[in-house]
Amino acid sequence: MKQFTRFFMVISCLLAIKINAQEIKTCAQCNMFIKDKLHIAVAKNKGKVLQFDAIECLVNYLKLKEENSFNSIKVADYNSGNLIDAASATYLKSEAIPSPMGANISAFKDKKTAGNVKLKKGGEVFNWTTLKEKFEDSKFGAILHNHSRPDAHAPIGVMGDHLHTKGNFMISVRYMSMLMDGNKSGTKNIEDTVIYNTYMVAPQEMQMNLVMLGAMYAPSNNVTLLLMQNFVKNNMQLTARMMMNGMPMLRDFSTETSGIGDLKLGALINIYNNHKSSFHLNSGINIPIGSINYKDDTPMMNNAKLPYAMQLGSGTFDVTVGGTYKENYEKSSLGLQFLSTIRTGKNSEGYRFGNLHQLNFWAAYTFTPTTSFSVRLLGTVQDKINGKDSELNPSMVTTANTNNYGGNLISGFLGLNIAFAKESIFKNVKLGIEAGTPIYEDYNGIQMNQNLSVHLGAKYSL
């Protein structure tokens, strides 16, 4: 419980930092933090002041409003940063002057100034009326880099996929359940009778349940820190082949483990972000606080040490490095993430898990303003366990033999992300669900056959 308490102490500290940063304003349209003073816009309506981080957000907001109901609508002059009347300003759409939300629109105090900038930067000039007319074509004013889009985040089964703007804080809870049944040797299914030629016990089914509590905080626009605490529950059904009065007899039994898993700390570091595409580095370290000494009763021995797969942690300080690339389109997005987890040293029981390499590719399509559908492929390559636990008998059960760990796996997933309208009290909440199954398995030695994986999660940005 000490680790659990420490985790929530960290959450409380980050929340306090966030509360002290509340003076940072957010956009009334996209809910992004306002940081570029040369592209901001302000609209006043009956004493209420609405602020926007980009002109494209202002115009998209006005699409659903009566413009005449506003007392004033102003935009920032790109040259000075001073607010000027939106109706009298001249606008330049130029890729050479990126705006916060990707439409690349800047405002100038008069047509002559805008024309001079156009000669140097290129682009197209509009007045207030023609600009609004152009926005009737959603491709013209599409906001590609919008955190309020349902596909702004990767499918819920992917972590470390996005950065936050300075001062932003997010907490999350995720649940993952993986079901396994039967056994494979390499790529082929095998029967228990084959396993009993070498081992006394054959695994039948296993369910791995994982609850992950997470927090993300951005001390700057280019760095987001993350923390993840796992809570694990594993249950395995097995069948032992025992001799009774000289005759073989099969006996079913189960083992279970549950408790705090390892703690993970990390940082996401922005490399570039041009509003349509982005790339950041992923880094992290695994703090081994999960138990690797869990025991349970079996037909062969009471209080027996359980095999590697049933333990709650790795027992080693593991380093994760990689990168994430994302690209946004009008109603869709793509993502690619590669992560390598490198195990360091050996744990107190004399072993370490094999290095793990993962490649995620996903595509999402937004079919309503608040929902998106996703498909994802995950490829993993993992090495065998290095070393061994001297308390485990490798001929007792397949999961106690270090040669039966690691291999190559490709899985496919279908997912759904749900956001909420900005007018909703749940506007800062995102929900996700994803389910998948292996489409290719090639294991080292004999391992349980993976079946169905389900991911559920909720994220709340403060």
Summary of the structure (lengths in Angstrom):
residues: 462
radius of gyration: 27.3
end to end distance: 26.6
largest distance: 102.1
contacts: 1556
relative contact order: 0.13
helix: 13%
strand: 50%
